[in-house]
């Protein structure tokens, strides 16, 4: 677990999240590749503050071996980015990475990677990336085979600061579902200026185009998690919204995806 973050208060939450993710991943947690069980293991941190990607223990087939090879490459890229950050100088420069695996099967394995860094700039930065693997092929999922075109929209390849690459979805319908689930109001809740600013920030589009959104599968929440980047001034507004599996079914998601999510959710809430 990371030591208490002594950096500005805006980053203490990131440090706590990193430590919590490390604890979760240090536990051998069962996953399901197709019909057979597998186990995720988390190697020791790559270096202080930089979590290693979890790997499938005792991989049973080529697909699982491909996933392990892929996450090792991600580790190498993260270390390279951290070394470059440090070389830019500055006594207080740093790089931290936390990793979580919110879906561990059946069929799909999700990773969520959060990098936090200060590399000589005026302020710290943070970035979240997500990758979902198909446990039967060992390749990242093709969202166009799992979600209707109304939810995938325009696909693009994005690269994070740690050189992690992922596919983003730019869909007006997906953005609308995100906004529908964003910070739901309860009876008696009030909207202050900060909340209003956040709602405006996530609603804003550029030239009428929806934002490029990352997506991953979340077993405990039971749905498709969606998030997108915002400018630094309102970065704290970039909440993750989970679209429930029931909604995904109504929108036309493939039964394969919905069934896997439901099975994973049933295991996660036991």
PEQUILIN-V816841 format. One record per residue. RES is the residue in three letters. PSI is psi in whole degrees, -180 to 180 (NA if undefined). D_FIRST is the distance of its C-alpha to the first C-alpha in Angstrom with 2 decimals. Layout:
BEGIN
res=RES psi=PSI d_first=D_FIRST
res=RES psi=PSI d_first=D_FIRST
END
This chain:
BEGIN
res=UNK psi=143 d_first=0.00
res=UNK psi=152 d_first=3.77
res=UNK psi=164 d_first=6.55
res=UNK psi=133 d_first=9.16
res=UNK psi=122 d_first=11.24
res=UNK psi=9 d_first=14.60
res=UNK psi=180 d_first=16.43
res=UNK psi=152 d_first=19.07
res=UNK psi=-29 d_first=18.54
res=UNK psi=-18 d_first=19.17
res=UNK psi=-1 d_first=15.84
res=UNK psi=-37 d_first=13.65
res=UNK psi=-37 d_first=13.73
res=UNK psi=-41 d_first=12.59
res=UNK psi=-42 d_first=9.45
res=UNK psi=-41 d_first=8.78
res=UNK psi=-39 d_first=9.95
res=UNK psi=-45 d_first=7.81
res=UNK psi=-42 d_first=4.53
res=UNK psi=-42 d_first=7.13
res=UNK psi=-39 d_first=8.61
res=UNK psi=-39 d_first=6.13
res=UNK psi=-44 d_first=6.47
res=UNK psi=-43 d_first=10.07
res=UNK psi=-18 d_first=10.77
res=UNK psi=-19 d_first=9.70
res=UNK psi=136 d_first=12.53
res=UNK psi=113 d_first=15.93
res=UNK psi=131 d_first=17.58
res=UNK psi=143 d_first=21.32
res=UNK psi=168 d_first=22.99
res=UNK psi=110 d_first=26.73
res=UNK psi=107 d_first=28.47
res=UNK psi=-118 d_first=31.98
res=UNK psi=-14 d_first=32.97
res=UNK psi=149 d_first=30.89
res=UNK psi=150 d_first=27.37
res=UNK psi=173 d_first=24.61
res=UNK psi=134 d_first=20.99
res=UNK psi=136 d_first=18.01
res=UNK psi=147 d_first=15.64
res=UNK psi=114 d_first=12.60
res=UNK psi=170 d_first=13.11
res=UNK psi=156 d_first=10.78
res=UNK psi=145 d_first=9.67
res=UNK psi=-40 d_first=13.09
res=UNK psi=174 d_first=12.31
res=UNK psi=122 d_first=9.90
res=UNK psi=-8 d_first=8.62
res=UNK psi=104 d_first=10.69
res=UNK psi=142 d_first=9.68
res=UNK psi=151 d_first=12.59
res=UNK psi=137 d_first=14.91
res=UNK psi=151 d_first=15.16
res=UNK psi=161 d_first=18.52
res=UNK psi=120 d_first=21.17
res=UNK psi=139 d_first=21.45
res=UNK psi=62 d_first=25.06
res=UNK psi=136 d_first=26.50
res=UNK psi=-18 d_first=29.85
res=UNK psi=-180 d_first=31.80
res=UNK psi=-34 d_first=32.22
res=UNK psi=-47 d_first=30.61
res=UNK psi=-35 d_first=27.28
res=UNK psi=-36 d_first=27.60
res=UNK psi=-39 d_first=28.30
res=UNK psi=-45 d_first=25.11
res=UNK psi=-41 d_first=23.08
res=UNK psi=-39 d_first=25.10
res=UNK psi=-43 d_first=24.59
res=UNK psi=-28 d_first=20.78
res=UNK psi=-37 d_first=20.94
res=UNK psi=-37 d_first=23.22
res=UNK psi=-38 d_first=20.83
res=UNK psi=-45 d_first=18.23
res=UNK psi=-40 d_first=21.08
res=UNK psi=-39 d_first=22.04
res=UNK psi=-42 d_first=18.66
res=UNK psi=-39 d_first=18.66
res=UNK psi=-43 d_first=22.26
res=UNK psi=-40 d_first=21.64
res=UNK psi=-39 d_first=18.96
res=UNK psi=-41 d_first=21.49
res=UNK psi=-38 d_first=24.24
res=UNK psi=-47 d_first=22.35
res=UNK psi=-36 d_first=21.87
res=UNK psi=-19 d_first=25.51
res=UNK psi=-7 d_first=26.70
res=UNK psi=175 d_first=26.06
res=UNK psi=122 d_first=24.88
res=UNK psi=-31 d_first=22.88
res=UNK psi=10 d_first=20.36
res=UNK psi=145 d_first=20.09
res=UNK psi=164 d_first=16.71
res=UNK psi=130 d_first=15.39
res=UNK psi=148 d_first=12.16
res=UNK psi=133 d_first=12.01
res=UNK psi=146 d_first=10.45
res=UNK psi=138 d_first=12.35
res=UNK psi=158 d_first=13.63
res=UNK psi=83 d_first=16.63
res=UNK psi=-9 d_first=18.67
res=UNK psi=120 d_first=21.71
res=UNK psi=33 d_first=21.78
res=UNK psi=168 d_first=25.54
res=UNK psi=152 d_first=28.39
res=UNK psi=-37 d_first=29.70
res=UNK psi=147 d_first=26.98
res=UNK psi=117 d_first=23.39
res=UNK psi=139 d_first=21.65
res=UNK psi=138 d_first=18.80
res=UNK psi=122 d_first=17.63
res=UNK psi=125 d_first=16.18
res=UNK psi=118 d_first=15.28
res=UNK psi=138 d_first=15.76
res=UNK psi=134 d_first=15.70
res=UNK psi=157 d_first=17.73
res=UNK psi=115 d_first=20.27
res=UNK psi=55 d_first=22.87
res=UNK psi=0 d_first=25.66
res=UNK psi=-177 d_first=26.66
res=UNK psi=-18 d_first=27.51
res=UNK psi=159 d_first=24.36
res=UNK psi=162 d_first=20.90
res=UNK psi=161 d_first=20.96
res=UNK psi=149 d_first=19.04
res=UNK psi=141 d_first=20.11
res=UNK psi=135 d_first=19.50
res=UNK psi=154 d_first=21.08
res=UNK psi=144 d_first=21.81
res=UNK psi=134 d_first=23.39
res=UNK psi=124 d_first=25.04
res=UNK psi=148 d_first=26.39
res=UNK psi=116 d_first=29.35
res=UNK psi=-15 d_first=28.53
res=UNK psi=-16 d_first=32.25
res=UNK psi=-24 d_first=32.77
res=UNK psi=4 d_first=29.45
res=UNK psi=156 d_first=30.27
res=UNK psi=146 d_first=28.88
res=UNK psi=150 d_first=30.84
res=UNK psi=103 d_first=34.06
res=UNK psi=-27 d_first=33.89
res=UNK psi=-17 d_first=37.67
res=UNK psi=-9 d_first=38.14
res=UNK psi=-28 d_first=35.98
res=UNK psi=151 d_first=36.76
res=UNK psi=158 d_first=40.17
res=UNK psi=-27 d_first=41.16
res=UNK psi=-25 d_first=41.17
res=UNK psi=-27 d_first=37.35
res=UNK psi=-38 d_first=36.63
res=UNK psi=-136 d_first=39.06
res=UNK psi=123 d_first=38.73
res=UNK psi=146 d_first=36.06
res=UNK psi=158 d_first=34.57
res=UNK psi=121 d_first=32.04
res=UNK psi=149 d_first=29.40
res=UNK psi=129 d_first=27.14
res=UNK psi=177 d_first=23.88
res=UNK psi=-28 d_first=22.79
res=UNK psi=16 d_first=20.79
res=UNK psi=23 d_first=24.07
res=UNK psi=132 d_first=22.97
res=UNK psi=143 d_first=26.22
res=UNK psi=163 d_first=26.92
res=UNK psi=133 d_first=30.03
res=UNK psi=154 d_first=30.69
res=UNK psi=126 d_first=33.29
res=UNK psi=93 d_first=35.72
res=UNK psi=129 d_first=37.65
res=UNK psi=-38 d_first=39.46
res=UNK psi=-42 d_first=39.18
res=UNK psi=-40 d_first=35.41
res=UNK psi=-39 d_first=35.10
res=UNK psi=-41 d_first=37.37
res=UNK psi=-36 d_first=35.27
res=UNK psi=-49 d_first=32.17
res=UNK psi=-35 d_first=34.13
res=UNK psi=-29 d_first=35.43
res=UNK psi=2 d_first=31.95
res=UNK psi=120 d_first=30.53
res=UNK psi=64 d_first=29.65
res=UNK psi=140 d_first=32.27
res=UNK psi=145 d_first=34.29
res=UNK psi=169 d_first=34.95
res=UNK psi=127 d_first=38.10
res=UNK psi=-3 d_first=38.46
res=UNK psi=147 d_first=35.66
res=UNK psi=153 d_first=36.63
res=UNK psi=113 d_first=36.07
res=UNK psi=-178 d_first=35.34
res=UNK psi=-39 d_first=35.64
res=UNK psi=-42 d_first=31.96
res=UNK psi=-41 d_first=32.09
res=UNK psi=-42 d_first=35.38
res=UNK psi=-41 d_first=34.04
res=UNK psi=-44 d_first=31.21
res=UNK psi=-36 d_first=33.70
res=UNK psi=-38 d_first=36.00
res=UNK psi=-43 d_first=33.30
res=UNK psi=-18 d_first=32.35
res=UNK psi=-29 d_first=36.06
res=UNK psi=138 d_first=37.33
res=UNK psi=165 d_first=38.54
res=UNK psi=117 d_first=39.94
res=UNK psi=32 d_first=43.53
res=UNK psi=5 d_first=43.19
res=UNK psi=140 d_first=40.63
res=UNK psi=157 d_first=37.50
res=UNK psi=157 d_first=34.07
res=UNK psi=115 d_first=32.37
res=UNK psi=137 d_first=29.86
res=UNK psi=152 d_first=26.95
res=UNK psi=145 d_first=26.82
res=UNK psi=168 d_first=24.73
res=UNK psi=133 d_first=25.03
res=UNK psi=110 d_first=22.99
res=UNK psi=-47 d_first=23.70
res=UNK psi=-42 d_first=22.44
res=UNK psi=-19 d_first=24.34
res=UNK psi=49 d_first=27.21
res=UNK psi=-168 d_first=28.25
res=UNK psi=114 d_first=28.05
res=UNK psi=137 d_first=25.41
res=UNK psi=138 d_first=26.89
res=UNK psi=158 d_first=25.77
res=UNK psi=158 d_first=27.23
res=UNK psi=149 d_first=26.69
res=UNK psi=165 d_first=28.36
res=UNK psi=158 d_first=29.33
res=UNK psi=-38 d_first=26.95
res=UNK psi=-28 d_first=28.92
res=UNK psi=27 d_first=28.27
res=UNK psi=-32 d_first=25.06
res=UNK psi=-13 d_first=23.51
res=UNK psi=-10 d_first=26.34
res=UNK psi=68 d_first=25.19
res=UNK psi=156 d_first=24.12
res=UNK psi=133 d_first=23.68
res=UNK psi=132 d_first=26.69
res=UNK psi=122 d_first=27.06
res=UNK psi=117 d_first=30.64
res=UNK psi=153 d_first=31.45
res=UNK psi=-33 d_first=32.80
res=UNK psi=-40 d_first=36.13
res=UNK psi=-40 d_first=36.53
res=UNK psi=-41 d_first=35.73
res=UNK psi=-45 d_first=38.49
res=UNK psi=-33 d_first=40.94
res=UNK psi=-11 d_first=40.17
res=UNK psi=19 d_first=41.02
res=UNK psi=151 d_first=37.78
res=UNK psi=140 d_first=38.47
res=UNK psi=-33 d_first=38.44
res=UNK psi=-45 d_first=36.23
res=UNK psi=-48 d_first=33.38
res=UNK psi=-42 d_first=34.09
res=UNK psi=-41 d_first=34.50
res=UNK psi=-42 d_first=31.20
res=UNK psi=-43 d_first=29.37
res=UNK psi=-42 d_first=31.23
res=UNK psi=-43 d_first=30.50
res=UNK psi=-41 d_first=26.76
res=UNK psi=-41 d_first=26.75
res=UNK psi=-37 d_first=28.73
res=UNK psi=-39 d_first=26.17
res=UNK psi=-31 d_first=23.17
res=UNK psi=4 d_first=24.85
res=UNK psi=NA d_first=26.06
END
